[in-house]
Amino acid sequence: KMKKYCTVIRVITHTQIKLLRKRQKKAHIHEIQLNGGTIPEKVDFARGLMEKTVPIKDVFSQDEMVDVIGVTKGHGVKGVVARWHVKKLPRKTHKGLRKVACIGAWHPSRVAYSVARVGQKGYHHRTEINKKIYRIGDGFHMKDGKLVCNNAMTEQDITENPSIPWEDSLITVWSSRTSSCSRALASEFASAFSTSASPSSHRPRGWLRNRSGLR
């Protein structure tokens, strides 16, 4: 019936949350639409993936431009100084100084949306466009009969601090919706070496100068 009557085919997928060994046990659920090909081909493709693991290498590739969707770091309810970075009032101000002195004229008799007010800071839905994939690691994989959790370029992990901020948050990645990007991002990337040293610790003066002499 799906091959005969349906016009759009979507698959319901879930993450393997147990591999991360986090406190959360409930998997994330996605509904992904299949594009390309005819309806019978989409149905056969979806049935072929039933109860199978879909690795990230089968979805994205190196040097591909993607959009990243997620939520920002939450900070709770904040005042106007922390939320909108308005200037504090003088020290002797009556009834507090971390305020907006005037929130509008008498008329129109309402507060405009552009006036800084107290409210939620962070935990907002954001989309960053045109992010380039430089490398796709193996992630959790078996090597010599042992489970390797290393995602670095070499055998030794180059990350000095193994804890990653907001590592429990879910991030959605899809192919870039905009085709316009710089020539540098469109070129292929080749990594020569990787180091855990500070990027500015042992670089000579003027290291950003290119062949044209500009910084």
DAGI-V974042 format. One record per residue. N is the residue number from 1. PSI is psi in degrees with one decimal (NA if undefined). Layout:
n = {N N}
psi = {PSI PSI}
This chain:
n = {1 2 3 4 5 6 7 8 9 10 11 12 13 14 15 16 17 18 19 20 21 22 23 24 25 26 27 28 29 30 31 32 33 34 35 36 37 38 39 40 41 42 43 44 45 46 47 48 49 50 51 52 53 54 55 56 57 58 59 60 61 62 63 64 65 66 67 68 69 70 71 72 73 74 75 76 77 78 79 80 81 82 83 84 85 86 87 88 89 90 91 92 93 94 95 96 97 98 99 100 101 102 103 104 105 106 107 108 109 110 111 112 113 114 115 116 117 118 119 120 121 122 123 124 125 126 127 128 129 130 131 132 133 134 135 136 137 138 139 140 141 142 143 144 145 146 147 148 149 150 151 152 153 154 155 156 157 158 159 160 161 162 163 164 165 166 167 168 169 170 171 172 173 174 175 176 177 178 179 180 181 182 183 184 185 186 187 188 189 190 191 192 193 194 195 196 197 198 199 200 201 202 203 204 205 206 207 208 209 210 211 212 213 214 215}
psi = {-36.9 -41.0 -24.4 -37.6 -27.7 148.8 -21.5 132.6 126.7 148.9 147.1 120.3 163.8 155.3 159.4 78.0 -22.8 -21.5 -22.8 -16.9 48.5 177.5 -33.8 136.2 -17.5 128.8 155.5 139.1 133.5 148.2 112.5 131.3 138.5 129.6 152.6 133.5 179.4 170.8 -45.1 -35.5 -37.5 -41.1 -42.7 -37.7 -41.2 -38.4 -29.7 -22.7 6.2 126.4 31.1 153.2 131.4 104.2 157.3 -25.2 -21.6 -12.5 -47.2 164.4 165.5 147.8 19.6 145.1 128.9 164.0 139.0 128.9 133.4 -167.6 145.8 168.5 128.8 141.6 3.9 -159.3 125.7 159.2 -175.7 -29.4 -46.8 -31.0 -41.5 -1.8 42.6 160.2 137.3 151.2 167.5 163.2 -39.1 20.0 138.1 135.8 44.3 156.3 -10.6 62.2 170.8 122.8 -47.1 122.4 9.6 171.8 172.9 -44.3 137.7 141.6 59.1 159.5 128.4 154.9 -22.4 -4.8 133.3 129.0 167.7 145.0 -163.6 134.0 125.4 -179.1 43.6 149.1 123.4 149.4 122.7 126.0 159.4 60.3 132.7 136.9 111.0 -29.3 145.0 114.1 172.5 -21.7 -140.4 114.3 162.0 134.3 119.4 37.6 8.3 148.9 119.5 124.7 16.0 130.8 13.0 174.6 -26.4 -175.2 -36.2 137.7 129.4 -5.2 117.2 -40.8 108.9 -18.2 129.2 129.3 143.7 37.3 -14.5 -4.4 151.4 130.9 130.5 131.9 128.7 167.1 146.3 134.0 -16.5 137.8 -11.0 123.0 167.8 163.6 -31.0 -38.6 -28.2 -16.7 160.6 149.7 134.9 120.1 127.1 -43.0 168.3 142.9 155.4 5.1 162.9 137.3 -16.8 15.5 -36.3 38.1 138.0 166.6 134.4 27.5 -16.4 -1.4 127.5 -168.7 -27.9 -5.0 3.3 153.1 NA}
